[in-house]
């Protein structure tokens, strides 16, 4: 069982959980109320999709959780002034519309998003995911935000889920 902790707004968490239906992956929402109860959970991945300013009191716990995980996904478009101090050997994957992000969106059209992996990433099987672009079609009824699509895409890459052509 793979445990993925996600620090995000409640609605984003629900949207991602609905699309990430994999019996091997257990998605856990990390918020102000739950952080103390889950500080000893061994997460394989931590996703930071909120400004950590409201977690100032829990900064040490966040750093501990991040440093005990294998992967840390960070949204680079959020002003994260209080970035956790993460050990350099951790696999940090940045995402967002920022041109320096590891995974970004290079083009958005009506129902299509072109996702660009700008640096090689090692997945959980130590296979290298090489630089490249992938066109993802967004279904008409999908209510996912671009950041949620990026989180899903990166998760699918890291955990060898079949890469989706349509969300």
C-alpha positions in Angstrom: 0.0 0.0 0.0 1.4 3.4 -1.0 0.5 6.4 1.1 0.3 9.8 -0.5 -0.2 12.8 1.7 -1.7 15.9 0.0 -1.8 19.4 1.5 -4.4 21.1 -0.5 -7.8 22.8 -0.3 -10.6 20.3 0.5 -12.2 20.6 -2.9 -9.0 19.9 -4.7 -8.3 16.8 -2.5 -11.8 15.5 -3.3 -11.4 16.0 -7.1 -8.0 14.3 -7.1 -9.2 11.4 -4.9 -12.2 10.8 -7.3 -9.9 10.5 -10.3 -7.1 8.5 -8.6 -8.8 5.2 -8.3 -6.0 2.8 -7.7 -6.2 0.0 -5.1 -2.5 0.3 -4.3 -2.6 4.1 -3.6 -4.1 5.5 -0.4 -4.5 9.3 -0.6 -4.6 11.1 2.7 -5.6 14.8 3.1 -3.2 16.8 5.3 -4.7 19.9 6.9 -4.4 21.9 10.2 -6.7 19.5 12.0 -5.1 16.2 10.8 -1.4 17.0 10.8 -0.7 16.1 14.4 -2.5 12.8 14.0 -0.6 11.7 10.9 2.9 12.9 11.8 4.1 9.3 12.3 2.6 8.0 9.1 5.2 6.9 6.5 4.2 8.6 3.3 5.9 7.7 0.1 4.9 11.0 -1.5 3.9 14.4 -0.1 2.1 16.9 -2.4 2.2 20.6 -1.4 -0.6 22.5 -3.2 -1.3 25.2 -0.6 0.6 28.2 0.8 2.4 26.9 3.9 2.1 30.3 5.7 -1.0 29.0 7.5 1.0 26.0 8.7 3.7 28.1 10.5 3.1 26.3 13.8 3.5 22.9 12.2 6.6 23.7 10.1 8.8 21.2 11.9 6.2 18.4 11.5 5.9 19.2 7.8 9.7 19.1 7.4 9.8 15.7 9.2 7.0 14.3 7.0 8.7 15.6 3.8 12.1 14.2 4.8 10.6 10.8 5.6 9.0 10.5 2.2 10.6 9.5 -1.1 8.9 12.1 -3.3 7.8 15.7 -2.7 5.6 17.5 -5.3 5.5 21.2 -4.8 3.3 23.7 -6.7 5.8 26.5 -7.8 3.0 28.9 -8.5 2.0 29.2 -4.9 4.0 31.7 -2.9 5.6 29.2 -0.5 7.6 31.5 1.7 8.0 28.9 4.4 9.3 26.2 2.2 10.2 23.1 4.3 13.9 22.3 4.5 14.1 19.1 2.5 17.1 16.9 2.4 18.9 17.1 -1.0 18.6 13.4 -1.7 14.8 13.5 -1.8 13.2 13.5 -5.2 11.6 17.0 -5.4 9.2 17.5 -8.4 7.9 21.0 -9.0 4.8 21.6 -11.0 2.8 24.6 -12.2 2.7 27.2 -15.0 6.1 28.4 -13.9 8.6 27.9 -16.7 11.2 26.5 -14.3 8.9 23.8 -13.0 9.9 20.1 -13.5 6.4 19.5 -15.0 4.5 22.3 -16.6 1.7 23.0 -19.1 3.1 24.2 -22.4 -0.2 24.8 -24.1 -3.9 25.0 -23.1 -6.6 24.8 -25.7 -10.4 24.4 -25.3 -10.4 20.7 -24.3 -6.7 19.9 -24.6 -3.7 20.4 -22.4 -0.1 19.8 -23.5 1.9 18.7 -20.4 5.7 19.1 -20.6 8.2 17.2 -18.4 11.2 19.4 -18.5 13.7 17.3 -16.6 14.2 13.6 -16.2 12.4 12.0 -13.2 13.0 8.5 -11.7 9.7 6.7 -11.0 9.2 4.3 -8.0 10.7 1.4 -10.0 13.8 3.5 -10.7 12.9 3.8 -14.4 13.8 7.2 -15.8 11.0 9.2 -17.2 12.6 11.3 -19.9 11.9 14.9 -21.0 8.9 15.1 -23.3 5.4 16.3 -24.0 2.0 14.6 -23.7 -1.3 15.8 -25.0 -4.1 15.2 -22.5 -7.7 15.6 -23.6 -10.1 17.1 -20.9 -13.6 15.7 -21.0 -16.4 18.2 -21.2 -17.8 17.2 -17.8 -14.4 17.4 -16.0 -14.2 20.0 -13.3 -10.5 19.6 -12.6 -8.3 22.6 -12.3 -5.0 22.6 -14.2 -3.0 22.0 -11.0 -5.1 19.0 -10.2 -4.5 17.6 -13.7 -0.7 18.1 -13.2 -0.8 16.3 -9.8 -2.7 13.4 -11.4 -0.3 13.2 -14.3 2.8 13.3 -12.1 1.3 10.6 -9.8 0.5 8.4 -12.8 4.1 8.8 -14.1 5.7 8.0 -10.7 3.6 5.0 -9.9 3.5 3.4 -13.3 -0.3 3.9 -13.7 -1.4 3.8 -17.3 -0.9 7.3 -18.6 -4.2 8.7 -19.5 -5.0 10.4 -22.7 -8.2 11.8 -21.4 -9.3 13.1 -18.0 
